[in-house]
Amino acid sequence: MQALTHLALATGSFVGTHLLLSHPLRAPLVVRLGERGFLGLYSLIAFVTLGWMVMAFRAAPAAPLLWVAPPGTWHLGGLVMLLAGVMLAGSLVNNPAMVDPTGTVTVPDRACGVYAITRHPMMWSFILWALVHAALWPTERALVLTGGIALLALIGALGQDVKKARLVGEPWRDWQGRTSFLPFVALIVGKADWRALWPGTTALVGGLVLWLAATWAHPMLGGPFVPPWLWIG
């Protein structure tokens, strides 16, 4: 229990500092440090708290699974992780929610690729990662870690909408009207065009490489064999 408490504290520090630095503390610190200085401080704190969280996770006991996921969900989870990889790779290109050192925000004229799925593809890639790992490998330490990551991504995405609407104004509100917060909702209700769903070569290849590399390394990091390697033995 002491190790789990340590992990909870480390996860809370990682989540809490991210949210504080991204929202209430960002503006006053930018005034004092400048945009680049703030990003340096932000990166340093993120690196330190992430390292603490990883070490605390590894020190926590790998207790028995709280439930056993049906075999079929492993295959579904593998496909969801591929989607998460493509969303993460795609979010690194032309993402209006990303922090720019110059403070410039450019809103796309059209929602396409991963932005046709959701205007927060990076955050949802983390949420999908957390949900899949919580569902398939539900140890106590895994649930603490994945719960923290999912909470950070969810609150972070909601906070981005509020902050961007305030700072950017009408262009961001227009972007909200042409996209959706929840994945695939804009496509289902007709706000985005299904023909615009193709993620592009960069996102597809980047996501596939990320998926293959992460799943290949999974057993080396103490996890089980997972798709696609589970499919080919």
QUIBELTA-V985225 format. One record per pair of residues at least 12 apart in sequence whose ideal C-beta (glycine too) atoms are under 8 Angstrom apart, sorted by the first residue. I is the first residue (numbers start at 1). J is the second residue. Records with the same first field share a line. If there is no record, write none. Layout:
I = J / J
This chain:
3 = 56 / 59 / 60 / 61 / 141
4 = 60 / 140 / 141 / 144
6 = 56 / 59 / 60
7 = 53 / 56 / 57 / 59 / 60 / 141 / 144 / 145
8 = 144
9 = 56
10 = 49 / 52 / 53 / 55 / 56 / 57
11 = 53 / 56 / 144 / 145 / 147 / 148
12 = 148
13 = 49 / 52 / 53
14 = 46 / 49 / 50 / 52 / 53 / 148 / 152
15 = 148 / 149 / 151 / 152
17 = 45 / 46 / 49
18 = 46 / 49 / 152 / 156
19 = 152 / 155 / 156 / 159
21 = 41 / 42 / 45
22 = 156 / 159 / 163
23 = 159 / 163
26 = 38
29 = 41
35 = 101 / 102 / 103
36 = 101
39 = 99 / 101
53 = 145 / 148
57 = 141 / 145
60 = 140 / 141 / 144
61 = 141
62 = 139 / 141 / 222
63 = 139 / 140 / 141
64 = 139
65 = 137 / 138 / 139
66 = 138 / 139 / 140 / 143
67 = 138
69 = 135 / 136 / 138
73 = 135 / 136
74 = 136 / 226 / 227 / 230
75 = 227 / 230 / 231
77 = 132 / 135 / 136 / 226 / 227
78 = 215 / 226 / 227 / 228 / 230 / 231
79 = 227
80 = 128 / 131 / 132
81 = 128 / 129 / 132 / 211 / 214 / 215 / 226 / 227
82 = 207 / 208 / 211
83 = 128 / 207
84 = 124 / 125 / 126 / 128 / 129 / 132 / 207
85 = 125 / 206 / 207 / 208 / 210 / 211 / 214
86 = 114 / 199 / 203 / 204 / 206 / 207 / 208 / 211
87 = 114 / 117 / 118 / 121 / 122 / 124 / 125 / 128 / 203 / 207
88 = 121 / 122 / 125 / 126 / 207 / 210
89 = 202 / 203 / 204 / 205 / 206 / 207 / 210
90 = 113 / 114 / 115 / 121 / 199 / 200 / 202 / 203 / 206 / 207
91 = 114 / 121 / 122 / 125
92 = 122 / 206
93 = 200 / 202 / 203
94 = 106 / 108
95 = 115 / 121 / 122
96 = 108 / 119 / 164 / 172 / 175
97 = 119 / 120 / 122 / 160 / 164
98 = 122
105 = 164 / 167 / 168 / 171 / 172
107 = 168 / 171 / 172 / 174 / 175
108 = 175
110 = 178 / 196
111 = 175 / 178 / 179 / 186 / 191 / 192 / 196
112 = 193 / 196 / 197 / 198
113 = 196 / 197 / 198 / 199 / 200 / 203
114 = 199 / 203
115 = 179
116 = 179 / 186 / 187 / 192 / 193 / 194 / 196 / 197
117 = 183 / 184 / 186 / 187 / 197
118 = 179 / 180 / 181 / 182 / 183 / 184 / 185 / 186
119 = 161 / 175 / 176 / 179 / 180 / 181
120 = 157 / 160 / 181
123 = 153 / 154 / 156 / 157 / 160
124 = 153 / 157 / 183
126 = 149 / 150 / 152 / 153
127 = 149 / 150 / 153 / 154
129 = 146 / 149
130 = 146 / 147 / 149 / 150 / 153
131 = 146 / 150
133 = 146
134 = 146 / 147 / 150
137 = 223 / 224
157 = 181
158 = 181
161 = 176 / 181
177 = 191
178 = 191 / 192
179 = 191 / 192
180 = 192
211 = 228
212 = 228
215 = 227 / 228 / 229
216 = 229
